[in-house]
Amino acid sequence: MDGRSLDLLPLQYLSEMESHGFTNVAEHVYRIPLNTAQPMTQKSVLESWADGFEAYSMDLLVKHLRKRHLEVFLICAAARQALRKGVEGWLEIRITSGRKPTAPL
């Protein structure tokens, strides 16, 4: 483990940034359907995300949650199979940004 905590949820990023002094904090939420009947822009975002899906899963599940590699491969294979069948669902991307607090003089 690298010492980072998984306790901070994406839903808390906005309030955490504000509590640490960031200004002009804004949050944008994008919801992309997990099916193939979508505009080209959303399809390319989804394909890019899917390309790295297994790597993201390995990092999170093996390093931080101590799952075995084989178990993660099987979970990813089941997820890919569900996506091919046309699973109903959404990929939610949250982007939180803000202006860094100014240093005291």
Secondary structure as UniProt FT lines:
FT   HELIX           10..12
FT   HELIX           13..19
FT   TURN            20..21
FT   STRAND          23..33
FT   HELIX           40..51
FT   HELIX           53..58
FT   HELIX           59..64
FT   HELIX           69..85
FT   STRAND          90..99
//
